[in-house]
Amino acid sequence: MIIDKIPEFDDNQLLNLYRNAIRYLDHAEKRKEAGEILEAISSECQKI
């Protein structure tokens, strides 16, 4: 799953993933996954 790869992403990849996750919040079928991705990104950013 993409969440497992987040620690390997550079800043640009994280930004693109963040933008996509925000867009997916509007889609009911992808809302849960988008929330999980946003949480994982937030967690990764706190490590910095």
C-alpha distance matrix in Angstrom:
0.0 3.8 5.5 5.7 7.3 9.6 12.4 12.9 13.4 17.1 18.8 18.9 15.2 14.7 17.6 16.2 12.9 15.3 17.6 15.2 14.0 17.7 18.5 16.1 17.9 20.8 19.0 19.3 16.7 13.9 15.6 13.7 10.3 12.3 14.0 11.1 10.0 13.8 14.2 11.8 13.6 16.8 16.2 15.6 18.7 20.7 20.4 22.2
3.8 0.0 3.8 5.4 5.3 6.7 10.1 10.4 10.2 13.7 15.2 15.1 11.4 11.0 13.8 12.6 9.4 11.9 14.3 12.3 11.5 15.2 16.2 14.4 16.4 19.3 18.1 19.0 16.9 13.6 15.0 13.7 10.0 10.9 12.8 10.3 8.0 11.5 12.6 9.9 10.8 14.4 14.3 13.2 15.9 18.4 18.2 19.6
5.5 3.8 0.0 3.8 5.4 5.4 8.4 10.1 10.3 13.7 14.9 15.6 12.3 10.8 13.8 13.5 10.0 11.5 14.6 13.3 11.5 14.9 16.7 15.0 16.1 19.5 18.8 19.3 17.6 14.2 14.7 12.8 9.5 10.3 11.1 8.0 6.1 9.4 9.5 6.5 8.3 11.5 10.9 10.2 13.3 15.3 15.2 17.1
5.7 5.4 3.8 0.0 3.8 5.7 7.3 8.7 10.2 13.9 15.9 17.0 13.7 12.6 16.1 16.0 12.9 14.7 17.9 16.6 15.2 18.6 20.4 18.6 19.9 23.3 22.3 22.7 20.7 17.6 18.3 16.1 12.9 14.0 14.7 11.3 9.8 12.8 12.4 8.9 10.7 13.7 12.2 11.0 14.5 16.2 15.2 17.2
7.3 5.3 5.4 3.8 0.0 3.8 5.6 5.6 6.8 10.6 13.0 13.9 10.6 10.3 13.9 13.7 11.1 13.5 16.5 15.5 14.9 18.3 19.9 18.7 20.4 23.6 22.9 23.9 22.0 18.6 19.5 18.0 14.5 14.9 16.1 13.2 10.8 13.4 13.7 10.2 10.6 14.0 13.1 10.9 13.8 16.3 15.1 16.3
9.6 6.7 5.4 5.7 3.8 0.0 3.8 5.3 5.2 8.6 10.2 11.6 8.7 7.3 11.0 11.5 9.1 10.7 14.0 13.8 12.9 15.9 18.0 17.3 18.7 22.0 21.9 23.1 21.8 18.1 18.4 17.1 13.9 13.4 14.2 11.7 8.9 10.6 11.1 7.5 7.1 10.5 10.0 7.5 10.2 12.9 12.1 13.1
12.4 10.1 8.4 7.3 5.6 3.8 0.0 3.8 5.6 8.3 10.4 12.7 10.6 9.3 13.0 14.3 12.4 13.6 17.0 17.2 16.4 19.1 21.5 21.0 22.1 25.5 25.6 26.6 25.4 21.8 21.8 20.3 17.3 16.9 17.1 14.5 12.0 13.2 12.9 9.2 8.8 11.3 9.8 6.7 9.5 11.6 9.8 10.8
12.9 10.4 10.1 8.7 5.6 5.3 3.8 0.0 3.8 6.7 9.8 11.6 9.3 9.5 13.1 13.9 12.6 14.6 17.6 17.6 17.6 20.4 22.3 22.0 23.6 26.8 26.7 28.1 26.6 23.0 23.6 22.4 19.0 18.6 19.5 17.0 14.2 15.7 16.0 12.4 11.5 14.4 13.5 10.1 12.2 14.8 12.9 13.1
13.4 10.2 10.3 10.2 6.8 5.2 5.6 3.8 0.0 3.8 6.6 7.9 5.6 6.0 9.5 10.2 9.5 11.6 14.2 14.6 15.0 17.6 19.4 19.5 21.3 24.3 24.5 26.3 25.1 21.4 21.9 21.3 18.0 16.9 18.1 16.3 12.9 13.9 15.1 12.0 10.0 13.2 13.3 9.9 11.2 14.5 13.4 13.0
17.1 13.7 13.7 13.9 10.6 8.6 8.3 6.7 3.8 0.0 3.8 5.6 5.4 6.3 8.7 10.2 10.7 12.3 14.4 15.6 16.5 18.5 20.3 21.1 22.8 25.6 26.2 28.4 27.5 23.7 24.0 23.8 20.7 19.1 20.2 18.9 15.3 15.6 17.0 14.3 11.6 14.2 14.7 11.2 11.3 14.7 13.7 12.2
18.8 15.2 14.9 15.9 13.0 10.2 10.4 9.8 6.6 3.8 0.0 3.8 5.5 5.1 6.2 8.7 9.9 10.4 12.3 14.3 15.2 16.5 18.6 19.9 21.3 24.0 25.1 27.4 27.1 23.3 23.1 23.3 20.5 18.3 19.2 18.5 15.0 14.4 16.1 14.0 10.7 12.7 14.0 10.9 9.8 13.4 13.3 11.4
18.9 15.1 15.6 17.0 13.9 11.6 12.7 11.6 7.9 5.6 3.8 0.0 3.8 5.4 5.1 6.2 8.6 9.8 10.6 12.4 14.2 15.4 16.8 18.4 20.3 22.6 23.6 26.3 25.9 22.2 22.4 23.1 20.2 17.8 19.4 19.1 15.4 15.1 17.5 15.7 12.4 14.8 16.6 13.8 12.9 16.7 16.9 15.1
15.2 11.4 12.3 13.7 10.6 8.7 10.6 9.3 5.6 5.4 5.5 3.8 0.0 3.8 5.4 5.2 6.1 8.5 9.9 10.6 12.2 14.2 15.5 16.4 18.6 21.0 21.5 24.0 23.2 19.5 20.1 20.5 17.3 15.4 17.3 16.5 12.8 13.2 15.7 13.5 10.8 13.9 15.4 12.7 12.8 16.6 16.6 15.6
14.7 11.0 10.8 12.6 10.3 7.3 9.3 9.5 6.0 6.3 5.1 5.4 3.8 0.0 3.8 5.5 5.1 6.0 8.6 9.9 10.4 12.2 14.3 15.1 16.6 19.5 20.3 22.4 22.0 18.2 18.1 18.3 15.5 13.2 14.5 13.8 10.2 10.0 12.2 10.3 7.2 10.1 11.9 9.5 9.4 13.2 13.7 13.1
17.6 13.8 13.8 16.1 13.9 11.0 13.0 13.1 9.5 8.7 6.2 5.1 5.4 3.8 0.0 3.8 5.4 5.0 6.2 8.6 9.8 10.6 12.5 14.3 15.6 18.1 19.4 22.0 22.0 18.3 18.1 19.0 16.5 13.6 15.0 15.3 11.7 10.7 13.6 12.7 9.2 11.3 14.0 12.2 11.1 14.7 16.0 14.9
16.2 12.6 13.5 16.0 13.7 11.5 14.3 13.9 10.2 10.2 8.7 6.2 5.2 5.5 3.8 0.0 3.8 5.4 5.1 6.2 8.6 9.9 10.7 12.4 14.6 16.6 17.5 20.3 20.0 16.4 16.9 18.1 15.4 12.7 15.0 15.4 11.7 11.6 14.9 13.9 11.1 13.8 16.3 14.6 14.2 17.9 19.0 18.2
12.9 9.4 10.0 12.9 11.1 9.1 12.4 12.6 9.5 10.7 9.9 8.6 6.1 5.1 5.4 3.8 0.0 3.8 5.5 5.1 6.1 8.6 9.9 10.4 12.5 15.1 15.6 17.9 17.4 13.6 14.0 14.8 11.9 9.5 11.8 11.8 8.1 8.6 11.8 10.7 8.6 11.7 13.9 12.6 13.0 16.5 17.5 17.5
15.3 11.9 11.5 14.7 13.5 10.7 13.6 14.6 11.6 12.3 10.4 9.8 8.5 6.0 5.0 5.4 3.8 0.0 3.8 5.5 5.1 6.2 8.7 9.9 10.9 13.7 15.0 17.2 17.4 13.8 13.1 14.1 12.0 8.8 10.2 11.0 7.7 6.5 10.0 10.0 7.3 9.5 12.5 11.9 11.5 14.7 16.5 16.5
17.6 14.3 14.6 17.9 16.5 14.0 17.0 17.6 14.2 14.4 12.3 10.6 9.9 8.6 6.2 5.1 5.5 3.8 0.0 3.8 5.5 5.2 6.4 8.8 10.3 12.1 13.8 16.6 17.2 13.8 13.4 15.3 13.5 10.1 12.1 13.6 10.7 9.5 13.3 13.6 11.1 13.0 16.2 15.6 14.9 18.1 20.1 19.7
15.2 12.3 13.3 16.6 15.5 13.8 17.2 17.6 14.6 15.6 14.3 12.4 10.6 9.9 8.6 6.2 5.1 5.5 3.8 0.0 3.8 5.4 5.1 6.2 8.9 10.6 11.3 14.2 14.1 10.8 11.3 13.3 11.1 8.2 11.1 12.5 9.7 9.8 13.5 13.7 12.0 14.5 17.2 16.7 16.9 20.0 21.7 21.8
14.0 11.5 11.5 15.2 14.9 12.9 16.4 17.6 15.0 16.5 15.2 14.2 12.2 10.4 9.8 8.6 6.1 5.1 5.5 3.8 0.0 3.8 5.4 5.0 6.5 9.3 10.1 12.2 12.4 8.8 8.4 10.0 8.1 4.7 7.3 9.0 6.7 6.6 10.3 11.0 10.0 12.1 14.8 15.0 15.4 18.1 20.1 20.7
17.7 15.2 14.9 18.6 18.3 15.9 19.1 20.4 17.6 18.5 16.5 15.4 14.2 12.2 10.6 9.9 8.6 6.2 5.2 5.4 3.8 0.0 3.8 5.4 5.4 7.7 9.9 12.3 13.5 10.4 9.1 11.5 10.7 7.0 8.5 11.2 9.5 8.0 11.5 13.2 11.7 12.8 16.1 16.7 16.3 18.8 21.3 21.7
18.5 16.2 16.7 20.4 19.9 18.0 21.5 22.3 19.4 20.3 18.6 16.8 15.5 14.3 12.5 10.7 9.9 8.7 6.4 5.1 5.4 3.8 0.0 3.8 5.4 6.0 7.7 11.0 12.2 9.6 9.3 12.4 11.6 8.4 10.9 13.5 11.9 11.2 14.8 16.2 14.9 16.5 19.5 19.9 19.7 22.4 24.7 25.0
16.1 14.4 15.0 18.6 18.7 17.3 21.0 22.0 19.5 21.1 19.9 18.4 16.4 15.1 14.3 12.4 10.4 9.9 8.8 6.2 5.0 5.4 3.8 0.0 3.8 5.2 5.2 8.0 8.6 5.8 6.0 9.1 8.4 5.9 8.9 11.3 10.3 10.6 13.8 15.1 14.7 16.5 19.1 19.7 20.2 22.7 24.8 25.6
17.9 16.4 16.1 19.9 20.4 18.7 22.1 23.6 21.3 22.8 21.3 20.3 18.6 16.6 15.6 14.6 12.5 10.9 10.3 8.9 6.5 5.4 5.4 3.8 0.0 3.8 5.5 7.1 9.0 6.8 4.6 8.0 8.7 6.0 7.3 10.7 10.6 10.0 12.7 14.9 14.8 15.7 18.4 19.7 20.0 22.0 24.5 25.5
20.8 19.3 19.5 23.3 23.6 22.0 25.5 26.8 24.3 25.6 24.0 22.6 21.0 19.5 18.1 16.6 15.1 13.7 12.1 10.6 9.3 7.7 6.0 5.2 3.8 0.0 3.8 6.3 9.0 8.1 6.9 10.7 11.7 9.5 11.0 14.3 14.3 13.7 16.5 18.7 18.4 19.3 22.2 23.4 23.5 25.6 28.1 29.0
19.0 18.1 18.8 22.3 22.9 21.9 25.6 26.7 24.5 26.2 25.1 23.6 21.5 20.3 19.4 17.5 15.6 15.0 13.8 11.3 10.1 9.9 7.7 5.2 5.5 3.8 0.0 3.8 5.6 5.5 5.8 9.5 10.3 9.2 11.4 14.1 14.3 14.7 17.3 19.1 19.3 20.7 23.1 24.2 24.9 27.0 29.2 30.3
19.3 19.0 19.3 22.7 23.9 23.1 26.6 28.1 26.3 28.4 27.4 26.3 24.0 22.4 22.0 20.3 17.9 17.2 16.6 14.2 12.2 12.3 11.0 8.0 7.1 6.3 3.8 0.0 3.8 5.5 5.1 8.0 10.0 9.9 11.3 13.7 14.9 15.5 17.4 19.4 20.3 21.5 23.5 25.1 26.0 27.7 30.0 31.5
16.7 16.9 17.6 20.7 22.0 21.8 25.4 26.6 25.1 27.5 27.1 25.9 23.2 22.0 22.0 20.0 17.4 17.4 17.2 14.1 12.4 13.5 12.2 8.6 9.0 9.0 5.6 3.8 0.0 3.8 5.9 7.5 8.6 9.7 11.7 13.2 14.2 15.8 17.6 18.9 20.1 21.8 23.5 24.7 26.1 28.0 29.8 31.5
13.9 13.6 14.2 17.6 18.6 18.1 21.8 23.0 21.4 23.7 23.3 22.2 19.5 18.2 18.3 16.4 13.6 13.8 13.8 10.8 8.8 10.4 9.6 5.8 6.8 8.1 5.5 5.5 3.8 0.0 3.8 5.7 5.5 6.1 8.7 10.1 10.6 12.3 14.4 15.5 16.5 18.3 20.1 21.1 22.5 24.5 26.3 27.8
15.6 15.0 14.7 18.3 19.5 18.4 21.8 23.6 21.9 24.0 23.1 22.4 20.1 18.1 18.1 16.9 14.0 13.1 13.4 11.3 8.4 9.1 9.3 6.0 4.6 6.9 5.8 5.1 5.9 3.8 0.0 3.8 5.6 5.1 6.2 8.7 9.9 10.5 12.3 14.3 15.3 16.5 18.4 20.0 21.0 22.7 24.9 26.5
13.7 13.7 12.8 16.1 18.0 17.1 20.3 22.4 21.3 23.8 23.3 23.1 20.5 18.3 19.0 18.1 14.8 14.1 15.3 13.3 10.0 11.5 12.4 9.1 8.0 10.7 9.5 8.0 7.5 5.7 3.8 0.0 3.8 5.4 5.2 6.3 8.7 10.0 10.7 12.5 14.4 15.5 16.7 18.5 20.2 21.4 23.3 25.4
10.3 10.0 9.5 12.9 14.5 13.9 17.3 19.0 18.0 20.7 20.5 20.2 17.3 15.5 16.5 15.4 11.9 12.0 13.5 11.1 8.1 10.7 11.6 8.4 8.7 11.7 10.3 10.0 8.6 5.5 5.6 3.8 0.0 3.8 5.4 5.1 6.2 8.6 9.9 10.5 12.3 14.2 15.3 16.5 18.4 20.1 21.6 23.5
12.3 10.9 10.3 14.0 14.9 13.4 16.9 18.6 16.9 19.1 18.3 17.8 15.4 13.2 13.6 12.7 9.5 8.8 10.1 8.2 4.7 7.0 8.4 5.9 6.0 9.5 9.2 9.9 9.7 6.1 5.1 5.4 3.8 0.0 3.8 5.4 5.1 6.2 8.6 9.9 10.5 12.3 14.2 15.3 16.5 18.5 20.4 21.8
14.0 12.8 11.1 14.7 16.1 14.2 17.1 19.5 18.1 20.2 19.2 19.4 17.3 14.5 15.0 15.0 11.8 10.2 12.1 11.1 7.3 8.5 10.9 8.9 7.3 11.0 11.4 11.3 11.7 8.7 6.2 5.2 5.4 3.8 0.0 3.8 5.4 5.1 6.2 8.6 9.9 10.5 12.3 14.2 15.4 16.7 18.9 20.7
11.1 10.3 8.0 11.3 13.2 11.7 14.5 17.0 16.3 18.9 18.5 19.1 16.5 13.8 15.3 15.4 11.8 11.0 13.6 12.5 9.0 11.2 13.5 11.3 10.7 14.3 14.1 13.7 13.2 10.1 8.7 6.3 5.1 5.4 3.8 0.0 3.8 5.5 5.1 6.2 8.7 9.9 10.5 12.3 14.3 15.5 17.1 19.3
10.0 8.0 6.1 9.8 10.8 8.9 12.0 14.2 12.9 15.3 15.0 15.4 12.8 10.2 11.7 11.7 8.1 7.7 10.7 9.7 6.7 9.5 11.9 10.3 10.6 14.3 14.3 14.9 14.2 10.6 9.9 8.7 6.2 5.1 5.4 3.8 0.0 3.8 5.4 5.1 6.1 8.6 9.8 10.5 12.3 14.3 15.7 17.4
13.8 11.5 9.4 12.8 13.4 10.6 13.2 15.7 13.9 15.6 14.4 15.1 13.2 10.0 10.7 11.6 8.6 6.5 9.5 9.8 6.6 8.0 11.2 10.6 10.0 13.7 14.7 15.5 15.8 12.3 10.5 10.0 8.6 6.2 5.1 5.5 3.8 0.0 3.8 5.4 5.1 6.1 8.6 9.8 10.5 12.4 14.6 16.0
14.2 12.6 9.5 12.4 13.7 11.1 12.9 16.0 15.1 17.0 16.1 17.5 15.7 12.2 13.6 14.9 11.8 10.0 13.3 13.5 10.3 11.5 14.8 13.8 12.7 16.5 17.3 17.4 17.6 14.4 12.3 10.7 9.9 8.6 6.2 5.1 5.4 3.8 0.0 3.8 5.5 5.1 6.2 8.6 9.9 10.7 12.9 15.0
11.8 9.9 6.5 8.9 10.2 7.5 9.2 12.4 12.0 14.3 14.0 15.7 13.5 10.3 12.7 13.9 10.7 10.0 13.6 13.7 11.0 13.2 16.2 15.1 14.9 18.7 19.1 19.4 18.9 15.5 14.3 12.5 10.5 9.9 8.6 6.2 5.1 5.4 3.8 0.0 3.8 5.4 5.0 6.1 8.6 10.0 11.0 13.3
13.6 10.8 8.3 10.7 10.6 7.1 8.8 11.5 10.0 11.6 10.7 12.4 10.8 7.2 9.2 11.1 8.6 7.3 11.1 12.0 10.0 11.7 14.9 14.7 14.8 18.4 19.3 20.3 20.1 16.5 15.3 14.4 12.3 10.5 9.9 8.7 6.1 5.1 5.5 3.8 0.0 3.8 5.4 5.1 6.1 8.7 10.1 11.3
16.8 14.4 11.5 13.7 14.0 10.5 11.3 14.4 13.2 14.2 12.7 14.8 13.9 10.1 11.3 13.8 11.7 9.5 13.0 14.5 12.1 12.8 16.5 16.5 15.7 19.3 20.7 21.5 21.8 18.3 16.5 15.5 14.2 12.3 10.5 9.9 8.6 6.1 5.1 5.4 3.8 0.0 3.8 5.4 5.1 6.3 9.0 10.4
16.2 14.3 10.9 12.2 13.1 10.0 9.8 13.5 13.3 14.7 14.0 16.6 15.4 11.9 14.0 16.3 13.9 12.5 16.2 17.2 14.8 16.1 19.5 19.1 18.4 22.2 23.1 23.5 23.5 20.1 18.4 16.7 15.3 14.2 12.3 10.5 9.8 8.6 6.2 5.0 5.4 3.8 0.0 3.8 5.5 5.2 6.8 9.4
15.6 13.2 10.2 11.0 10.9 7.5 6.7 10.1 9.9 11.2 10.9 13.8 12.7 9.5 12.2 14.6 12.6 11.9 15.6 16.7 15.0 16.7 19.9 19.7 19.7 23.4 24.2 25.1 24.7 21.1 20.0 18.5 16.5 15.3 14.2 12.3 10.5 9.8 8.6 6.1 5.1 5.4 3.8 0.0 3.8 5.4 5.4 7.3
18.7 15.9 13.3 14.5 13.8 10.2 9.5 12.2 11.2 11.3 9.8 12.9 12.8 9.4 11.1 14.2 13.0 11.5 14.9 16.9 15.4 16.3 19.7 20.2 20.0 23.5 24.9 26.0 26.1 22.5 21.0 20.2 18.4 16.5 15.4 14.3 12.3 10.5 9.9 8.6 6.1 5.1 5.5 3.8 0.0 3.8 5.3 5.5
20.7 18.4 15.3 16.2 16.3 12.9 11.6 14.8 14.5 14.7 13.4 16.7 16.6 13.2 14.7 17.9 16.5 14.7 18.1 20.0 18.1 18.8 22.4 22.7 22.0 25.6 27.0 27.7 28.0 24.5 22.7 21.4 20.1 18.5 16.7 15.5 14.3 12.4 10.7 10.0 8.7 6.3 5.2 5.4 3.8 0.0 3.8 5.4
20.4 18.2 15.2 15.2 15.1 12.1 9.8 12.9 13.4 13.7 13.3 16.9 16.6 13.7 16.0 19.0 17.5 16.5 20.1 21.7 20.1 21.3 24.7 24.8 24.5 28.1 29.2 30.0 29.8 26.3 24.9 23.3 21.6 20.4 18.9 17.1 15.7 14.6 12.9 11.0 10.1 9.0 6.8 5.4 5.3 3.8 0.0 3.8
22.2 19.6 17.1 17.2 16.3 13.1 10.8 13.1 13.0 12.2 11.4 15.1 15.6 13.1 14.9 18.2 17.5 16.5 19.7 21.8 20.7 21.7 25.0 25.6 25.5 29.0 30.3 31.5 31.5 27.8 26.5 25.4 23.5 21.8 20.7 19.3 17.4 16.0 15.0 13.3 11.3 10.4 9.4 7.3 5.5 5.4 3.8 0.0
